[in-house]
């Protein structure tokens, strides 16, 4: 499957089935994919009972899950039988600035950086690291949190 086909499916009506099968916690928490294209990706999560903390805001782990999906999608879209590679999340940095209530959007604008990284990754048999930032904003456009997810990936093609 090409990355364009993946993008269409990721934004299609049945992607919930993928979440239920492969990321059930994201499915039950209500994570949605808003956008994935050459520029980047965005996910969203609404504050509700299932993702709350005792302080009447969104639990930090629920926010990290939605933010991580925004970065993972950018990498995962390039995986196929002709371009196999392993992915491992090795580090997460997070800064929280405000209470997360309402609908929070997690935006990652590193699409071009990820594409360049994947090209380099698939050209050799070495492991490579990439750090991908995500910004979480509320419905008013205020920054709620920012994250950096560091991934380690390695080409697993038998050709290299």
N, C-alpha and C positions, 0 to 999 in steps of 0.2 A: 504494500500500500504506500503510495506517495504521501509526502507531507501535506499536499493539497487535499487529497482524499481524507486523510486523518483530520484535518481542520474542519472539513464539511461534516464528518461524522461527529466530531467533538461538539459541534454547535447544533447538531441535529436533534430530532425529537427522541431518539432512543439512547442517547449517551447516559441517561440515568441508569440503564441496564449495566453499562460498563462500571459505573460507580458502585452499584449494588454488588456486582460480582467481584470487583478488584479492590475497591475502596469503600467498604460498607459504612465505615464511620463517617466518611464525607457525605455519603448518600443520606444517612439518617440525620446528620447535622444540618443538611440543606444547602451544601455548597453547590453553586451554579457556575457554569462557564459562560462568561459574557462575550469574550472575544479571543481569537487567536489568529494572527496574521504575520506578515513579514516584520512588522514593527515590534510585536510583542504579544502579550496575552493579559487577560483580566478574568478574575473570578469574583464571586460575591457570596456573602453570607449574611443572613438576617438574624438579628438578635431575637432569640426565642427561648422557651423553657429548656429545651434540650441542650443548648450551648451556653447556658448562663453560669455565672459564678455567684458566690454569696453576696456580692456587692452590687447586684442588679446591673451587671454589664456582661459582655461576652467573655467567656473563659479564654485565657491566653492560648491554650492548646488548640482550641477550635480556630482561632485566628491564624495560628501558625500553619494549621492543616490547609486552610484555604489559600494562604500565601504560598506555601510549598507547592501546591498543585499548579499555581500559575507558572512557577519555574520548571517544574517537572514536565508539564505539557510542552514547553518550548523544546526541551531535549527529546522527549518521547516521540514527538511527531516525526523524527528522522529515523527511528528504528524500523527496520523491516528485515525480511529474510535476506535481502541483498546488502543491507547495511546494519549488521548486528553489532551492538555494543552493550556493555554492562554499565549500569548506573548505580552509584552509591552516594547517598547524602552523608557527608562527613562532618559538616559544621553548620550551625545556625546561630546567627546573631540577631537580636531583636531589641528594639527600643520602643517603649509604649509611652504615648504622650497624653492621651485623653481616654476617658471611658468609651468603650465601644458599645453603642446602642443604635438601634435602627438597622438600616442596610449598610454594610461596609463593603467597599470595593477594593480589591487587591490587584494593583496594576504593576506589570513588569514590562518595561519598554526596552528590553535587551534582545529583541529578535535577531537583529543583524549580528550582534556579538555572538549569539549562540550559533548562528549559521556558520560563521567563520570558525568558531571552535569545533563544530562537528566536521567541517572540511579537513581541518588539521588532524583531528582525532582519527578519522577514517583513512588518513594517508600513511599511518604507521601503526606499530604494535605497542607503542608506549601508552602508559596511563597518563591522563591529563586532568588537571583541576580547572574548574571554573567557578567563580563567585558571581551570583546573580542577585541583584537587589529587587525588592518589592516595596511599594508604598501602599499603605492602607488608608483609605479616606472615607469619611462619613458622607451622608447625603448632602451636606452643606459644603463639601469640598475641603474640610479641615483634615489635616493629617492626624490620624489616630495612632499609627505605629509605622515603623519601617523595619525591614528585615534584610538580611543578606544570607542566602543559602549557598553553601559551597558543595559542589558535586565533584566526585571523582568518577571518571568514565574511562573505559578501555575498549578498544576495538576488539571484538571477539570473532572477527571474520577469519576463516581458515586460509584465505588468500594472502594474508599478511603474516 
